Every structure is written in C-alpha cells, then in structure tokens.
Amino acid sequence: MLKIITGIGRWIFYWLYYISLICLIGAVLGVLTHVLFALCFRDQADLAFYASFGFVNGLNYAGVWAGGAAIVLCVLRARKEYLATRAPEKES
C-alpha cells in the first residue's frame, strides 16, 4: 500500500514539476518577445510595461497547454522507465 501511495505522490510531483517548467518557459518567452517587439516597433517604449505584459501573456498561454503537455511528458517518462526495468527478451 505504501508503495502505491509513494508512486502516486512521485507522479503528482513530476506532473507539477512539468507544469511549473512549462509555465516558466512561457513567461520567459513572453517577456523576451514582447520586449523585443517593443524595441523593434515602438519609439521610446516603456520596457517595464512590455515586460510585465509579456509575462502575463506568456504565463496565460503556457498555462492553457501546461496540464496536457505535462501529462504527455509523464507518460513518456513512465514508458522510458518501464522499458529500462523490463528485462530484454531473447530472440529464438
């Protein structure tokens, strides 16, 4: 029973880790792109405003996809762990 609970806790941790990582990447990319476009297309752009606006936009857009993408990454990781622990079968 304890093994099942620790396994569930481990996968919930991985899932939350992947969600956090995806949201962080989205926020950083949002800041970078908004500041870059503001520098390219605006004269005397308020960089603090565009950085904060990019952070919020990037976090929102990444947050929409983070849950599903994290599930897919967890499935990929579980498959990799399963194949690593599975004994190689001999061919006859």
C-alpha positions as CSV (number, residue, x, y, z in Angstrom):
1,M,0.0,0.0,0.0
2,L,2.8,2.4,0.9
3,K,4.5,1.6,-2.5
4,I,1.3,2.6,-4.3
5,I,1.0,5.9,-2.3
6,T,4.6,6.8,-2.9
7,G,4.3,6.0,-6.6
8,I,1.2,8.3,-6.9
9,G,3.0,11.0,-5.0
10,R,6.0,10.7,-7.2
11,W,3.9,11.1,-10.4
12,I,2.0,14.0,-9.0
13,F,5.3,15.7,-8.2
14,Y,6.6,15.1,-11.7
15,W,3.3,16.4,-13.2
16,L,3.5,19.6,-11.1
17,Y,7.2,20.0,-11.9
18,Y,6.5,19.8,-15.7
19,I,3.6,22.3,-15.3
20,S,5.9,24.7,-13.5
21,L,8.6,24.3,-16.0
22,I,6.3,24.9,-19.0
23,C,4.7,28.0,-17.3
24,L,8.2,29.3,-16.5
25,I,9.3,28.8,-20.1
26,G,6.2,30.5,-21.4
27,A,6.6,33.5,-19.1
28,V,10.3,34.0,-20.1
29,L,9.5,33.7,-23.8
30,G,6.6,36.2,-23.3
31,V,8.8,38.7,-21.7
32,L,11.6,38.3,-24.3
33,T,9.2,38.5,-27.3
34,H,7.2,41.5,-26.0
35,V,10.3,43.5,-25.1
36,L,12.0,42.6,-28.4
37,F,8.9,43.6,-30.5
38,A,8.5,46.8,-28.4
39,L,12.1,47.7,-29.2
40,C,11.6,47.0,-32.9
41,F,8.3,48.7,-33.4
42,R,7.9,51.4,-30.8
43,D,9.7,54.6,-30.3
44,Q,10.6,55.2,-26.6
45,A,8.9,52.0,-25.5
46,D,8.2,51.5,-21.8
47,L,10.1,48.3,-21.3
48,A,8.8,47.6,-17.8
49,F,5.2,47.7,-19.1
50,Y,6.0,45.4,-22.1
51,A,8.0,43.0,-19.8
52,S,5.1,42.7,-17.4
53,F,2.6,42.4,-20.2
54,G,4.7,39.7,-21.9
55,F,5.0,37.9,-18.6
56,V,1.2,37.8,-18.1
57,N,0.5,36.8,-21.7
58,G,3.2,34.1,-21.8
59,L,2.0,32.7,-18.5
60,N,-1.6,32.6,-19.7
61,Y,-0.8,31.0,-23.0
62,A,1.6,28.4,-21.5
63,G,-0.9,27.7,-18.7
64,V,-3.5,26.7,-21.2
65,W,-1.2,24.0,-22.6
66,A,0.7,23.1,-19.4
67,G,-1.6,20.5,-17.9
68,G,-2.0,18.4,-21.0
69,A,1.6,18.7,-22.1
70,A,2.7,17.7,-18.6
71,I,0.5,14.5,-18.8
72,V,2.2,13.6,-22.1
73,L,5.6,14.2,-20.6
74,C,4.7,12.0,-17.6
75,V,3.5,9.2,-20.0
76,L,6.8,9.4,-22.0
77,R,8.8,9.3,-18.8
78,A,6.8,6.3,-17.5
79,R,7.3,4.4,-20.7
80,K,11.0,5.1,-20.6
81,E,11.2,3.8,-17.0
82,Y,9.1,0.8,-17.9
83,L,11.4,-0.1,-20.8
84,A,14.5,0.4,-18.7
85,T,13.3,-2.0,-16.0
86,R,11.9,-4.6,-18.4
87,A,14.4,-7.5,-19.0
88,P,15.4,-7.8,-22.6
89,E,13.8,-10.8,-24.2
90,K,16.0,-13.3,-26.1
91,E,15.0,-14.0,-29.6
92,S,14.8,-17.6,-30.6
